[in-house]
Amino acid sequence: MNSFELKFCPVCSSPLTSTIEGGITRKSCTKPSCEYVHWNNPTPVLAAIAHRKDEVILIQSIGWPKHWYGLITGFHEAGETAEEGVLREVKEETG
């Protein structure tokens, strides 16, 4: 976490509590209608070129036009290596 610890929601000012989100302990708002989660994502992102035999695996997002495809990408989580992050993203995106 940063050099300071969030105690109150920056959206509604309610207290924050520790919850498990995405398999990681994070701070989230105690007010059910707020739904704020402090993801603590650093700015860096990861991109993977995954392949199987001589084929590259691309993904397609729900909101994209049918002819759009992309690399597997995601946020680099605090405390994980780039290799761990790429493996996590490939698993999350491909099942």
N, C-alpha and C positions, 0 to 999 in steps of 0.2 A: 504494500500500500504506500501511498505518498508519505511525506514526512508529517502529515497531519491526518487525523482520522475523522471522517464525516460522521456527525451524530444526528443531524437533522436533514430532512429531505429538501433539496434545493428547489423543488417544484411547489410543495404545499406546506413546508415547515414542520411536518409531523416527524416524530422520532423514527430513526432507522433501526433495523434489526438485522441480524445475520441470518441469511437463508442460503440454501443450496440452489444455484442456477447453473445449468450447463455442467453439473458435476463439480463446481467450484463454489466455495463459500464467498458470498458477496453481500453487500449491504443493500437492503431494499426497504421501501416505505412501509410503515405499519398501517397506513390508511388504505383499505382495500380498493377504493375507487381511484386512487392515484396510480398505482402500478409502476412507480419509479424503481429502477434497479441501477445501482452504481456498478457498471461493468468493469471499470478500472482497466480498460483496454489501452495499451500504449498505441501510439499512432501507427507503428509499422504493421504492414499486412504481409501475408504470405501468398505465393502463387506456386502451383505445382503443375508440372507437365507430367502427367501420369500416362504410362503406356503398358500395353499388354501385347506381347509378341511384337509385331511390326505396326501396331495401331496405337494412336494417341487417344486417350479418353478425354472427351470434352463434356461440359455440362450445359444444360439449358434451363434457364430460370422461368418460372411460371409466367411472369409478366412480359417476357421477351417475345418478339415475333418468331414464328416457327423456324425461320432460316438463320437465327442468331445462336451461336454457341460460344462458350468461353472456357478459360482455364479454371481449375479448381482454386479458389481464393478464400481468404478469411483473415480475421484479425489475429495477430500474434499475441497470445495471452502472456500476461506478466508471469515471470518465473519459469517459462518453458523455453527449451532450445528451439532453434529454427527447425531442426529435424523433427522434434516432437510435435511442433505446430503443424508442419506439413502432413505428418502421419495422421494427426487428429482431424485436420480438414478433409483429407482424402476419405477417411472413414465416415465423417459426418455427411459429406456430399454424395458419396457413392453407396453408403450402407455397408 
